[in-house]
Structures are given as structure tokens and as C-alpha cells.
């Protein structure tokens, strides 16, 4: 089928629900469009076409966008992503990356939290939510960005740290079981010390 370039995700999901199109047909249409347009824009750097076909052919879980093919932005997939095609960073690099993401949002969060007037003039014209003023709503958003976001990042970094420690412990255990390469030493000698045989 020819994918309607004006149809949004909800419209495509509605077609799947009505049985007018199968998820695999949408995937094939999306793949054909990607192959046609991507060489000029290089938006898809890791095509997973076969995986998409395999998943679309299976029984998909229910949901509002069931059967709709998507692309993902590679933001954090080398940190937490489960895709084997994307080789993750070493644990120290992942933890450092997460800590950097704690401090970088501090600047916009500070502007939102401590500003005495709305940062976005258009936002001031919107309907107030829950009786909060525009400035109060903006300040709460800044606090959520910093505090809640920071807790999520620190929690994730902690999980990675303990996984790193566990992996290092397993590596040490394997090394000890291997006997350090099977070196044979005399009494009182370490594996690094040579044994001198008498002539």
C-alpha cells in the first residue's frame, strides 16, 4: 500500500483497529518511504527493518497506537537501551553521562524557578490550570525539572553503579577460578616471579 504522508499516528492506528490495514502492511509502507527519503536526509542511522517486520507479524499488545511503525531518537540508548545493535558505553562513561545530564538542565530549571515573570509570553495568554498563576505554574515546572528529574537520573546512575560492581565481581571470580592463567610457582613466590631451575 502507499502510505498517506498526511495521515498521523492516530489515523493509522484507527485503520488497524478497523481491520482495514494490517500492521505488517504499514511497516512495509514505512520502510519503502524511509528507503526513498532517508538517503537525502540521513535521519535513520540504524535501520532495523527486519526486526520491524518480525514484530509486526506477531500478535501485538493492545494500545492506542497498536500496529503503527515508529522511529526512535537515539537519546540514551547507548546508556540504557536494550538494542544489541547499539553497543553500550562502558559503565564509567554511562554514569558520567548521566551526572552531566543532572547539571546541564540546571540552567533552564533556574530560569523557570526564579523568574518573576513568564519566560514565554504566549504561555501567559493560556488558560490557568488549577488556580495557579502563570508564574507559579512555571516555578513548579522548574522544580519538577530539577528535583524529580535529578532523582530519576541519580536513581538510574545508582542502578548502573551496582550493575558495574556486580560485573566486576563476576569478572574477578572468573579470573580467580582460572588460576591466573595456570602459572606454576614455587613456595613463597608470586606468579610474577620467575623460577630459576638449577643447571
BELLINRA-V180801 format. One record per residue. N is the residue number from 1. RES is the residue in three letters. SS is DSSP state (hx for helix, st for strand, lp for the rest). OMEGA is omega in whole degrees, 0 to 359 (999 if undefined). NEAR is the number of other C-alpha atoms within 12 Angstrom. Layout:
BEGIN
<<N/RES/SS/OMEGA/NEAR> <N/RES/SS/OMEGA/NEAR>>
END
This chain:
BEGIN
<<1/UNK/lp/177/17> <2/UNK/lp/183/16> <3/UNK/lp/178/24> <4/UNK/lp/184/15> <5/UNK/lp/180/14> <6/UNK/lp/182/10> <7/UNK/lp/178/15> <8/UNK/lp/186/16> <9/UNK/hx/181/23> <10/UNK/hx/178/18> <11/UNK/hx/178/23> <12/UNK/hx/178/32> <13/UNK/hx/179/26> <14/UNK/hx/177/22> <15/UNK/hx/178/25> <16/UNK/hx/181/28> <17/UNK/hx/181/21> <18/UNK/hx/180/14> <19/UNK/lp/181/14> <20/UNK/lp/179/15> <21/UNK/lp/178/25> <22/UNK/lp/179/28> <23/UNK/hx/180/35> <24/UNK/hx/178/28> <25/UNK/hx/177/26> <26/UNK/hx/179/34> <27/UNK/hx/180/34> <28/UNK/hx/179/28> <29/UNK/hx/179/27> <30/UNK/hx/179/32> <31/UNK/hx/179/28> <32/UNK/hx/180/18> <33/UNK/hx/180/21> <34/UNK/hx/180/27> <35/UNK/hx/180/20> <36/UNK/hx/188/15> <37/UNK/hx/188/14> <38/UNK/hx/180/17> <39/UNK/hx/181/13> <40/UNK/hx/184/10> <41/UNK/hx/178/11> <42/UNK/lp/180/13> <43/UNK/lp/181/17> <44/UNK/lp/185/22> <45/UNK/lp/179/18> <46/UNK/lp/179/21> <47/UNK/lp/177/23> <48/UNK/lp/187/24> <49/UNK/hx/182/25> <50/UNK/hx/178/15> <51/UNK/hx/178/20> <52/UNK/hx/178/26> <53/UNK/hx/181/24> <54/UNK/hx/181/16> <55/UNK/hx/181/20> <56/UNK/hx/181/26> <57/UNK/hx/180/18> <58/UNK/lp/175/15> <59/UNK/lp/185/13> <60/UNK/lp/178/21> <61/UNK/lp/179/13> <62/UNK/lp/179/12> <63/UNK/lp/184/13> <64/UNK/lp/181/17> <65/UNK/lp/182/21> <66/UNK/lp/176/31> <67/UNK/lp/182/37> <68/UNK/lp/178/37> <69/UNK/lp/181/34> <70/UNK/lp/168/25> <71/UNK/lp/181/19> <72/UNK/lp/176/16> <73/UNK/lp/182/13> <74/UNK/lp/178/20> <75/UNK/lp/179/13> <76/UNK/lp/181/23> <77/UNK/lp/174/20> <78/UNK/lp/176/23> <79/UNK/lp/185/27> <80/UNK/lp/187/27> <81/UNK/lp/181/18> <82/UNK/lp/184/13> <83/UNK/lp/179/17> <84/UNK/lp/179/13> <85/UNK/lp/179/15> <86/UNK/lp/182/19> <87/UNK/lp/182/18> <88/UNK/lp/175/21> <89/UNK/lp/172/20> <90/UNK/lp/184/19> <91/UNK/hx/179/27> <92/UNK/hx/179/20> <93/UNK/hx/179/20> <94/UNK/hx/181/30> <95/UNK/hx/178/30> <96/UNK/hx/179/22> <97/UNK/hx/181/26> <98/UNK/hx/179/33> <99/UNK/hx/176/25> <100/UNK/hx/180/17> <101/UNK/hx/172/25> <102/UNK/hx/187/27> <103/UNK/hx/182/21> <104/UNK/hx/179/17> <105/UNK/lp/181/24> <106/UNK/hx/183/23> <107/UNK/hx/179/18> <108/UNK/hx/179/22> <109/UNK/hx/179/27> <110/UNK/hx/177/24> <111/UNK/hx/182/24> <112/UNK/hx/187/28> <113/UNK/hx/188/27> <114/UNK/hx/179/22> <115/UNK/lp/179/22> <116/UNK/lp/180/16> <117/UNK/lp/181/19> <118/UNK/lp/178/24> <119/UNK/lp/181/24> <120/UNK/lp/184/15> <121/UNK/hx/181/12> <122/UNK/hx/181/10> <123/UNK/hx/180/17> <124/UNK/hx/181/19> <125/UNK/lp/182/13> <126/UNK/lp/180/14> <127/UNK/lp/180/13> <128/UNK/lp/180/15> <129/UNK/lp/174/15> <130/UNK/lp/176/9> <131/UNK/lp/179/10> <132/UNK/lp/173/16> <133/UNK/lp/180/20> <134/UNK/hx/181/28> <135/UNK/hx/180/27> <136/UNK/hx/179/24> <137/UNK/hx/179/28> <138/UNK/hx/180/31> <139/UNK/hx/177/26> <140/UNK/hx/178/23> <141/UNK/hx/179/26> <142/UNK/hx/178/28> <143/UNK/hx/178/25> <144/UNK/hx/180/22> <145/UNK/hx/185/28> <146/UNK/hx/188/28> <147/UNK/hx/182/21> <148/UNK/hx/178/18> <149/UNK/hx/179/24> <150/UNK/hx/178/25> <151/UNK/hx/179/19> <152/UNK/hx/182/19> <153/UNK/hx/180/29> <154/UNK/hx/177/25> <155/UNK/hx/179/18> <156/UNK/hx/178/26> <157/UNK/hx/179/28> <158/UNK/hx/178/21> <159/UNK/hx/179/20> <160/UNK/hx/180/28> <161/UNK/hx/181/22> <162/UNK/hx/175/17> <163/UNK/hx/177/20> <164/UNK/hx/180/21> <165/UNK/hx/179/16> <166/UNK/hx/179/15> <167/UNK/hx/178/16> <168/UNK/hx/179/16> <169/UNK/hx/178/14> <170/UNK/hx/179/14> <171/UNK/hx/178/14> <172/UNK/hx/179/15> <173/UNK/hx/178/14> <174/UNK/hx/180/14> <175/UNK/hx/180/14> <176/UNK/hx/178/13> <177/UNK/hx/179/12> <178/UNK/lp/177/12> <179/UNK/hx/177/14> <180/UNK/hx/177/16> <181/UNK/hx/175/13> <182/UNK/lp/179/11> <183/UNK/lp/178/15> <184/UNK/lp/181/16> <185/UNK/lp/177/18> <186/UNK/lp/180/14> <187/UNK/lp/177/10> <188/UNK/lp/181/11> <189/UNK/lp/174/13> <190/UNK/lp/181/13> <191/UNK/lp/182/16> <192/UNK/lp/183/13> <193/UNK/lp/180/13> <194/UNK/lp/174/14> <195/UNK/lp/181/15> <196/UNK/lp/180/9> <197/UNK/lp/178/7> <198/UNK/lp/182/4> <199/UNK/lp/999/3>>
END
